[in-house]
Amino acid sequence: MALSKEQTRELHGLIERRREALLAEIRDDLDRVRRDDHAQLAGASPDPGDESVAALIADLEHADVSRDVGELRELEAARERLKDGSYGICKDCGAEIEFARLRANPGAERCIDCQRRHEKTYASPSGPTL
């Protein structure tokens, strides 16, 4: 069953609210990254442990920004699908994506079965990557 107008409106609202929240969060995170000098955490004569902690904090903040930017891209793509009428249609099999799934993840572009298959196929290896 295709999405009703009411469901589409609800999902559009979810997308827009999440998009605005992400934009604000990204702005705040980038301002904080620019403002905070993590090298200062290590002090004037840093030891390797202090340097590692400072580098880890900086890396985590960059990872947060990257994750948020990725989600923002998903939402932008969902907005485009809403415009062209393909929103809620699985990009792999062409089946309808369940409303509950779209409500939980408005940027979803695959039905749950295709998403599972995609994740199994393209899963990153677990464990150390060194």
N, C-alpha and C positions, 0 to 999 in steps of 0.2 A: 504494500500500500504506500503510495507516494506521500510525501510530507504534506500536511494540510497548511493552509495559509497561516493559521495560528501557530503551528509548530515552526514554520519557516521564520515567522516574525520573532518568536522566542529565541531561536537559534541565532538569528541575525543580531539580536540584542546581546546575547552571550558573547558572540564574537567581538562586537564593538566594545563592550565593557572590558573584556579581557585584553583586547588590543590596547586600549587606553591605559590600563593598569601596567601592561608590559612596557609601553613607551615611557611611562613615568619611572618605572623601576630601572629601566636601562639608563635613562638620564641620570638618576640618582647614583647608580652603581658607577657609571663612568665619571661622574663628578668626584665620587669618593676615591676612585682609583687614581685620578689625576692629583687629588689633594693629599692623599696619604702617601708618605714615603716609607715603604716597608723596610728599606735599608736602615732607617733610623732605629728600627726595633733591635737590630743587631748591635748597635752602639758604635763608638769610635774605633774600638779594637775588637771587632767581632770574632767570635770563635766559630768553627764550622757548624756547630749545633744551632747557634743563633741565626747564622746565615741561612741555614736550611729551613728554619721556622719562618723567617721573613719571606723566603722564596715560595714556600708552601702557601702562605696566606695570599700572596700576590697571585699565584697560580689558581687558587680556589676562587678568588674574585673574578679572574678572567674567565674561568669555566662557567661561573654564574651568568656572566654577561653573554657568553657564547650560547648557553642553553636558552636564555631568554630571547636572543636574536633568532635562534632556530624556531622557537615556538611562534614568534612574531611572523616569521616567513610562512609558517603553516597557516596562520590566521589570514594573512594577506592572500594566500592561494585560495583559502576557503571563501573569502569575499569575492574573488574573481569567479569561482564556481557558482556562487549565489547569483551573480550578475548574468552569467551565461546559461543558467538553468541546469548545470550538471552537478550541483551540490546535492549530496546524499546518495550519489551513485558511485559504487565501487569502481576505482580506476582499473582494477585487474579483471574482475569477472562481469562487471556491468549490473550486478544485483544492487538492490536498494540497501543502504546502510541503515540499521535500526535507529529509530529516534533516540532511544536510551543511550546508545553509543555516541551519537552526535551530541547529545546533551552533556555527557561526561567528557567528551573530547571533541569540541566543535570543529577542530581542524582535521579530523579524521578523513582520510581519503580512500580507505579500504574497509570492506566489511570485516567482521571479526575473524572469519575463517581465512580470508586472504591475508589479513594482518598477521595472524599466527604463522602462516606459511612464509610470509615475507621475513618475519623475524627469525625463523628457523634457518632460512636460506642465507640471510645476510647477517646473522648474529656474529658479534665480535667474539673472539676466543676468550674464554675465562682464564683467569690466572695471570701471572706475571707476563709482561710483554717485553722484558729486557732481552 
